[in-house]
Amino acid sequence: MDTAIYLGIGAAAGLVMGMLGVGGGVLIITGLLLVAHFPQKLAQGTTLLIVAAPISLLAAYRYYKAGNVDIQAGLLIMAAFAVCTYLGAMLAVRIPAPYLRRALGVVLVAMGIKLVLS
């Protein structure tokens, strides 16, 4: 049963990430929390493992071949992203899970509102 759930979460996240360029991590963590019933911190750590792996390289290569990748911007953002995800993880392991879950909800709602109103 768990295998089917995990494959479903991965498939949904992969399709959205490949089509929109975003949302993979958001869908993965949400799926792990709400469908697979992972505890908050386990969902966060597992999502980081998935997103940090070169999962999206094939999709990025397809976009690159079509002239739709800015290598310089991508590398700079990747460097800052790598450092800040480590710093964020250092903070997150010290914060109680209910606060992290609420923070995730606030971020998702704020991003949704921004997208709808822009």
N, C-alpha and C positions, 0 to 999 in steps of 0.2 A: 504493500500500500504506500509506504513512504517513498519508494522509488518512483511511482507514478506521480505523486505530488511534486517531488523534486524536479522530475522531467517536465512537468507542466509549468512549474514556476520558471524554469530555465527557458522553455520554449516561448512563453509569453514575454518574458523580459528580453529575450534575444530578438524576437520579431519587432517589438516596439523600439528597442535600441537601434536595430538596423534600419528601421524606417524613419525614425525621428532623430536619431543621434543622441537621445537622452532617455532617461527613464528606466534603464536597465537596473541600476542599483536600487532605485525607488521601488520598482516592482518586486525585485528579489527580496528586499527587507520586509516589505509589506506582506508578500506571500509567506515568508518564513514566520512572521509574527501571527498572521491571521489564519492561514491555511495549515501550515505545518506545526503551529503552536509552539514555536521556539521561544525561550525566554529572551527578553530584550537584548541583553549583551551577547548571547550566543548568536542571535540573528545579525547583530552588527558585525561581529567578528567573522562570521561565515560570509556575509555580503562583501566585506573587505577582501577576503581571500579570493572570491570569485571575480570581483571587479579589478583587483590588482593583477590577476593573471592575464596573459595576453589573449583573452577571449575575443576581443573585438578587432584583432589585427586583420583578419580576413575582410571584415566589413570596411575597415579603414583603408585597406589596400584598394578595394573597389572604388571608394570615393577618391583616393589619390590618383588612380588611373584616369578618372574622369576630370581631373584638375580641381578637385574640391577639398584639398587639404593644404593648410598653411603650416608647413613643417616648423618654421621658426616659432610661430605662436604656440603650436602644439607642444614643442619641447620646453619652452619657457613655462607654460601653464603646468605641464607634467612635473617639472622640477619643484615648483611651488606647491603643487598638489601633493607630491610625495612627502615633502617636509611637513606640511600642515596636517595631513592625515595622521602622521605619527604623533604630532602634538595633540591633535584632537583625541586620539586613542589614549594618550597619557591622561588626559582630563576625564574621558568617558569612564574609564575603569574605576574612577574614584567617585563618580556621581551615581546616586541610587537609580535603579532601573525605571521606576515610575516617572521620574523627572525627565529621563532621556526619551521615554515614549511620548510624553507630552510635548517635549521640544521638537521631536520629529513631526508630530501632528501640526504644530504651529508653523513649521517651515513649509510643509506640504500645502497647507491652506494658503499661506502668504504667497507662495509661488503660483498657485492656481489663480488666486485673485489678480495678481500682477499680469498673468498671461491673458486672462479673460478681459481685463480692462485696457490692455494695450492695443 
